[in-house]
Amino acid sequence: MEPVSIADRGPAAPAGRAARPPATSRAPADAAHPARNEITPLDLGLVRATRINRSAVERRTATLTGRRTVKKQWQAGWLLRAITCMDLTTLSGDDTESNVRRLCAKARRPVREDLLQALGVADLGITVGAVCVYHQWVETAVDALSGSGIPVAAVSTGFPAGLSPFAQRLAEVHASVAAGAREIDIVITRAHVLTGNWRALYDEVRAFRDACGEAHMKSILATGELATLTNVARASLVAMMAGSDFIKTSTGKEPVNATLPYGLVMARMIREWEARTGCAVGFKPAGGIRTAKQSLDWLILMKEELGDRWLRPELFRFGASALLTDVERQLEHFVTGRYAAAHRHPMP
């Protein structure tokens, strides 16, 4: 089988390229999600043939954001788009019901009304993409978001380490789905990647996908703990073969979380997967994305590598807690010419 090497691939081809095979058996999409990714048999030949050229990745990411920038009203537009792609998240040990409800209120109205009026977008109904919480707070978040159309995502499977007994991890997925979570963020066993046990990784992720039922599944690879970019690429492929609807960089708890090199590798694997199967898999960078400038860098990466479809919450999310505050501050600067103090844009 032809090896996959990131050094051999250029920017994304235009939408509708002839190389994309037609999808024939995918589930219908709803308003919040695209069609599900299909579960396919594990292809060890493809996994083992995949190699990543680190120097090529670093060259690409070093030049990517330097060659692309947005200013003035275009920057404001991109920042509003970033808000719609956020999984607004609270994963703290001191979370309380009131904090979760405040977070959900912010998810419904993420930008102050006066700023929306000044920007001329008050009638667009801008909300975040989802609210992400621990299982304990799923029912609270579902109740607080009732009628908004904003899905609740639950981190699961022994988050963040993923080392709980397997039956317990499966039960946690079932419990969160039963409580109303429409998205489940699972964590993989890193040891399967580090030891090259791709069959074990595939079986694990497929079992989690089965447990998710109709809820969409995001597989957290914990990229900062996988040692090499080649491991990141191979883990991405296996997770997609096992039916992941999204692949996600990090839990946010690792020493190194979302970086553009990791994101580039994962985006290229998503592109390869769509070309081979016709299935569009989503991407979620998480951990360490705190500034509006960083959010623009990630949106540029998505547009350059995957195209405009991946600039929407159906296929792209930020895992974010502090990011929204800085984005709102930048929008206020665009409207007023002054930077606001962070307390003018409160979060829980």
LINCOR-V50962 format. One record per backbone hydrogen bond with DSSP energy under -0.5 kcal/mol. CO is the residue of the C=O (numbers start at 0). NH is the residue of the N-H. Records with the same first field share a line. If there is no record, write none. Layout:
# LINCOR-V50962
CO = NH / NH
This chain:
# LINCOR-V50962
2 = 4
3 = 50
4 = 7
5 = 8
13 = 16
16 = 19
18 = 20
32 = 29
41 = 43
42 = 46
43 = 47
44 = 48
45 = 49
46 = 49
50 = 5
51 = 53
52 = 56
53 = 57
54 = 58
55 = 59
56 = 60
57 = 61
58 = 62
59 = 63
60 = 64
62 = 66
70 = 73 / 74
71 = 75
72 = 76
73 = 77
74 = 78
75 = 79
76 = 80
77 = 81
78 = 82
79 = 83
80 = 84
81 = 84
82 = 85 / 128
84 = 317
85 = 87 / 128 / 129
86 = 319
87 = 131
91 = 94
95 = 99
96 = 100
97 = 101
98 = 102
99 = 103
100 = 104
101 = 105
102 = 106
103 = 107
104 = 108
106 = 109 / 127
111 = 114 / 115
112 = 116
113 = 117
114 = 118
115 = 119 / 120 / 121
116 = 119
120 = 123
121 = 124
128 = 150
129 = 87
130 = 152
131 = 89
132 = 154
133 = 136
134 = 137
136 = 140
137 = 141
138 = 142
139 = 143
140 = 144
142 = 145
144 = 147 / 148
148 = 150
150 = 130
151 = 181 / 182
152 = 132
153 = 184
157 = 160 / 161 / 162
164 = 168
165 = 169
166 = 170
167 = 171
168 = 156 / 172
169 = 173
170 = 174
171 = 175
172 = 176
173 = 177
174 = 178
175 = 180
176 = 179
181 = 215
182 = 153
183 = 185 / 217
184 = 155
185 = 219
187 = 189
188 = 191 / 192
189 = 192 / 193
190 = 194
191 = 196
192 = 195
195 = 197
196 = 200
197 = 201
198 = 202
199 = 203
200 = 204
201 = 205
202 = 206
203 = 207
204 = 208
205 = 209
206 = 210
207 = 211
208 = 212
209 = 212
211 = 214
215 = 183
216 = 244 / 245
217 = 185 / 219
218 = 220 / 247
219 = 187
221 = 224
222 = 225
225 = 227
227 = 231
228 = 232
229 = 233
230 = 234
231 = 235
232 = 236
233 = 237
234 = 238
235 = 239
236 = 240
237 = 241
238 = 243
239 = 242
240 = 39
244 = 281
245 = 218
246 = 283
247 = 220
248 = 221 / 222
258 = 262
259 = 263
260 = 264
261 = 265
262 = 266
263 = 267
264 = 268
265 = 269
266 = 270
267 = 271
268 = 272
269 = 273
270 = 274
271 = 275
272 = 276
273 = 277
274 = 20
278 = 280
281 = 246
282 = 316
283 = 248
284 = 318
285 = 257
286 = 257
287 = 289
290 = 294
291 = 295
292 = 296
293 = 297
294 = 298
295 = 299
296 = 300
297 = 301
298 = 302
299 = 303
300 = 304
301 = 305 / 306
303 = 11
306 = 309
307 = 310
308 = 311
311 = 314 / 315
313 = 33
314 = 282
316 = 284
317 = 86 / 319
318 = 286
319 = 88
321 = 325
322 = 326
323 = 327
324 = 328
325 = 329
326 = 330
327 = 331
328 = 332
329 = 333
330 = 334
331 = 335
332 = 336
340 = 343
341 = 344
